[in-house]
């Protein structure tokens, strides 16, 4: 079995999460206090790639936990167009594992000038992004050398979720967060090899709803990055409106469900696609026609998606190696993309 950097970094996720929980309490508490004092009417996020998928996850978490609406701001608004946004009464959450991309830095600087409280989640507390933000949370992932982000995605998403849980004072969610290292270790070991036979050289759909839709987005990116499989991510509420028209017998679909209110409607869509002939795999045992994948539940619906992505990462790395690819060095990509 090839020992890739990606595999080693996936194996490090539980330890990285434990390290964040050990070291992050002070910065998270300070940022939560600042957010409560600001009493924002809006949260805006600034990110790209996997970090933007983490922000999609945090969008749902914020809206479900705090009733605080979230908007994603395109970094080019500041870096390319030079526009100034009026963000008084907002919190700007900027997420970047490197903290180095000029457009993320510029948008954060512009958000602060526009009146927002700025909070940065980054794996480099000495980065340019950290220097621009008023509150900084080091995601404590440690060095990540494989091009495909794995542990930085999980720790970014967790750091943001922890911040929101602290703002709310949600004891049940905070308990689930503290229990995550063991849950993620178990999630890494589940067997999703049943997917292998369904995934050919064509396309795949990934599905999710609510917080799990962010996991669907991240999975679609990883299919492309490390396996060169064309993948499209859809909300399960949207896939039957048009995208279903290209589904034919054997078309692979991977549906992500957390243990929340969206699980049942997502299972219904998964079954509907399976009944049309698609090869559908779903992370719920409530399906009838689709294949149920084994999952690890974490004790809270908002932490379940983090276990799902860890199980997916373990599967996609193994699949990449089995196809003779190098998941550490995807074609045409490099670790840090500095977009202007």
Residue pairs with C-beta under 8 A, 6 or more apart in sequence:
1 321
2 321
4 146
4 317
4 321
4 326
4 327
4 328
5 145
5 146
5 328
6 146
6 148
6 150
6 226
6 313
6 317
6 320
6 327
6 328
7 317
7 318
7 327
9 144
9 145
9 146
9 150
9 151
10 150
10 151
10 188
10 310
10 313
10 314
10 317
11 188
12 142
12 151
13 150
13 151
13 154
13 155
13 184
13 188
13 310
13 313
14 180
14 181
14 182
14 184
14 185
14 188
15 181
16 140
16 141
16 142
16 151
16 154
16 155
17 154
17 155
17 158
17 180
17 181
17 184
18 181
19 140
19 142
20 139
20 140
20 141
20 155
20 158
20 159
20 162
21 177
21 178
21 180
21 181
23 138
23 140
24 137
24 138
24 139
24 140
24 159
24 162
27 135
27 136
27 137
27 138
28 137
28 159
28 162
28 163
28 166
29 166
30 135
31 119
31 135
31 137
31 163
32 163
32 166
32 167
34 117
34 119
34 134
34 135
35 91
35 117
35 119
35 163
35 167
36 167
38 89
38 91
38 117
40 68
40 89
40 90
40 91
40 117
41 68
41 89
41 90
42 68
42 69
42 70
42 71
42 87
42 89
42 90
42 91
43 59
43 62
43 68
43 69
43 70
43 71
43 90
43 91
43 92
43 93
44 70
44 71
44 72
44 73
44 87
44 90
44 91
44 92
44 93
44 111
44 116
45 52
45 55
45 58
45 59
45 70
45 71
45 72
45 73
45 92
45 93
45 94
45 95
46 55
46 72
46 73
46 75
46 92
46 93
46 94
46 95
46 104
46 107
46 108
46 111
47 54
47 55
47 72
47 94
47 95
47 96
47 104
48 75
48 96
48 101
48 103
48 104
48 337
48 339
49 149
49 221
49 337
50 97
50 149
50 152
50 153
50 156
50 218
50 221
51 95
51 96
51 97
51 149
51 152
51 153
51 156
52 72
52 95
53 153
53 214
53 215
53 217
53 218
53 221
54 95
54 121
54 153
54 156
54 157
54 160
54 214
55 70
55 72
55 93
55 95
55 160
56 72
56 213
56 214
56 217
57 157
57 160
57 161
57 211
57 214
57 215
57 305
58 70
58 93
58 157
58 160
58 161
58 164
59 70
59 72
59 214
60 210
60 211
60 213
60 214
61 160
61 161
61 164
61 211
61 302
62 68
62 69
62 70
62 164
63 69
63 70
64 210
64 211
64 302
65 164
65 165
65 167
65 168
65 170
65 173
65 302
66 164
66 167
66 168
73 85
73 92
73 107
73 111
75 101
75 103
75 104
75 106
75 107
75 339
76 103
77 83
77 85
77 107
77 110
78 85
78 103
78 106
78 107
78 109
78 110
79 102
79 103
79 106
79 107
79 339
79 340
80 103
80 340
83 110
84 110
84 113
84 114
85 110
85 111
85 114
86 114
86 115
87 111
87 114
87 115
87 116
88 114
88 115
88 116
89 115
90 111
90 115
90 116
90 117
91 116
91 117
91 118
91 119
92 107
92 108
92 111
92 112
92 116
92 117
92 118
92 119
93 119
93 121
93 160
94 104
94 107
94 108
94 111
94 118
94 119
94 120
94 121
94 122
94 129
94 133
95 120
95 121
95 122
95 156
95 160
96 104
96 120
96 121
96 122
96 127
96 129
97 122
97 123
97 124
97 139
97 141
97 144
97 149
97 152
97 156
98 122
98 123
98 124
98 127
98 335
98 336
99 105
99 120
99 122
99 123
99 124
99 127
99 128
99 129
99 130
100 124
100 127
100 128
100 129
100 336
100 338
101 129
101 336
101 337
101 338
101 339
102 338
102 339
102 340
103 339
103 340
104 129
104 339
105 128
105 129
105 132
108 118
108 120
108 129
108 132
108 133
109 132
111 118
112 118
112 132
112 133
112 134
117 134
117 135
118 132
118 133
118 134
118 135
119 133
119 134
119 135
119 136
119 137
119 163
120 129
120 130
120 132
120 133
120 135
120 136
120 137
121 137
121 139
121 156
121 159
121 160
122 129
122 130
122 136
122 137
122 138
122 139
123 138
123 139
123 140
123 141
123 142
123 144
123 152
123 155
124 130
124 138
125 136
125 138
130 136
137 159
137 163
139 152
139 155
139 156
139 158
139 159
140 155
141 151
141 152
141 154
141 155
142 151
144 150
144 151
144 152
144 335
145 328
145 335
146 327
146 328
146 335
147 225
147 328
147 329
147 330
147 333
147 334
147 335
148 222
148 225
148 226
148 327
148 328
148 330
150 313
153 218
153 309
154 184
154 306
154 309
154 310
157 214
157 305
157 306
158 177
158 180
158 306
161 173
161 177
161 302
161 303
162 174
162 177
165 173
165 174
165 177
166 174
172 300
173 300
173 302
173 303
175 299
175 300
176 298
176 299
176 300
176 302
176 303
177 303
179 298
179 299
180 298
180 303
180 306
183 296
183 298
183 299
183 303
183 307
184 296
184 306
184 307
184 310
186 296
186 307
187 295
187 296
187 307
187 308
187 310
187 311
188 310
188 311
188 313
188 314
189 314
190 293
190 294
190 295
190 296
190 311
190 314
191 294
192 281
192 293
192 294
192 311
192 312
192 314
192 315
193 315
193 318
194 281
194 291
194 293
195 252
195 254
195 281
195 293
195 315
195 319
196 319
196 322
198 250
198 252
198 279
198 281
199 227
199 229
199 252
199 319
200 250
200 252
201 229
202 229
202 230
202 251
203 229
203 230
203 231
203 232
203 246
203 251
203 252
204 220
204 223
204 229
204 230
204 231
204 232
204 251
204 252
204 253
204 254
205 231
205 232
205 233
205 234
205 239
205 243
205 247
205 251
205 252
205 253
205 254
206 216
206 217
206 219
206 220
206 223
206 231
206 232
206 233
206 234
206 253
206 254
206 255
206 256
207 213
207 216
207 233
207 234
207 235
207 236
207 239
207 253
207 254
207 255
207 256
207 266
207 269
207 270
208 214
208 215
208 216
208 217
208 233
208 235
208 236
208 255
208 256
208 257
208 266
209 235
209 236
209 237
209 257
209 262
209 265
209 266
210 258
210 260
210 261
210 262
211 258
211 260
211 301
211 302
211 304
211 305
212 256
212 257
212 258
212 260
212 262
212 266
212 304
212 305
212 308
213 233
213 235
213 256
214 305
215 256
215 305
215 308
215 309
215 312
216 233
216 234
216 235
216 254
216 255
216 256
217 233
218 309
218 312
219 231
219 233
219 254
219 256
219 309
219 312
219 316
220 231
220 232
220 233
221 231
222 312
222 313
222 316
223 229
223 230
223 231
223 316
224 230
224 231
225 330
225 333
226 316
226 317
226 320
226 325
226 327
226 330
227 316
227 319
227 320
227 323
227 325
228 325
228 331
232 243
234 243
236 255
236 262
236 265
236 266
236 269
236 270
237 265
237 269
239 269
239 273
240 269
240 272
244 273
244 276
247 253
247 273
247 276
247 277
247 278
248 277
248 278
249 277
249 278
250 277
250 278
250 279
251 277
251 278
251 279
252 278
252 279
252 280
252 281
253 270
253 273
253 278
253 279
253 280
253 281
253 290
254 281
254 282
254 312
255 266
255 267
255 269
255 270
255 280
255 281
255 282
255 283
255 284
255 290
256 266
256 282
256 283
256 305
256 308
256 312
257 263
257 266
257 267
257 282
257 283
257 284
258 301
258 302
258 304
258 305
258 308
259 297
259 301
259 304
260 301
260 302
260 304
261 301
263 284
263 286
264 286
266 282
266 284
267 282
267 284
267 286
267 287
267 290
270 280
270 282
270 284
270 287
270 289
270 290
271 280
271 287
271 288
271 289
271 290
273 280
273 290
274 280
274 287
274 289
274 290
275 289
279 291
280 287
280 289
280 290
280 291
281 290
281 291
281 292
281 293
282 290
282 291
282 292
282 293
283 292
283 293
283 295
283 308
283 311
284 292
284 295
285 292
286 292
293 311
295 304
295 307
295 308
295 311
296 307
296 311
297 304
297 307
298 304
298 306
298 307
316 327
317 327
320 326
320 327
321 327
